[in-house]
């Protein structure tokens, strides 16, 4: 399993998401949301989901998960 996490500096939920992924042994690529906002929004639109206002925004194996709470649910944390 691989993850992509769109985050921004000083975000406690971004830190928590990365720590959860690391505890589960899931490799991830971190992208700064402000620098990749257009790509992020295009991917979320393609997934048929409403545009979020918060970070992190997470994809697992290419599938859009959402934010930290959804990641924790998905991984049974």
N, C-alpha and C positions, 0 to 999 in steps of 0.2 A: 504494500500500500504506500502511496506517495501523496503528499499534501502540498497545496499552495496556500499561502496565507498572505493576504493583503493587510498590511498593518500601518501604523504610524508610530513615531517615537513617543515615549512616555505614556503609553496606553497600557493600563494594568490588565485589561482583558486580552490584549495581544500577547503580553508576557505569559499570562495564565494558559492561553491556547498553545503557545510554543512549548511550555513546560509539560503540558498534557501530552502533546505529540511526542516529545522526547521520552517521557515515562513509558509510553506505549511502544517505543521503538519505531516510530513512523518518521521516515525521512520527509523533510519539507524544504520548500523554497520560499523564502520570504521576499515579498515585493512591497515597496513603499507605496501605499495607496495613493497619496497625492501625485506621485510620479507616473502612476499607471491607471489613473482614474478612468480614462476613456475605455481602455481595454477591459477593466473590471466591469464597468457598466454594460458594455456590449455582451460580455459573457453572462451576466446576470439576466439581461434581457433575453438572450438566447435560451436560457433555462426557464423562461416564462415566469420569473419571480419579480416581485416589486423591488424597486431600487431602495437599498438600505441607506441609512444616514449615519451608521456607526461602523467602526472597525473593531475587531478583525472581521474580514470576510474570507471564508475558507472553502476550498475545493478539495475533495478526496477522490483520488483516481479520476480526476476530471469532472466529477459530479459536484454541483453546487450544494454545499451544506448550509451555509449561513454564518452566523456569529458563534461566539464562544459557547453559549448555552446549548445551541444545537449540536455543536461538536461534542460537548460533554455527554449529551443524550446519546448521540450516535456511538460513542466509544464506551458507554456504560460507566462513566466516571461519577 
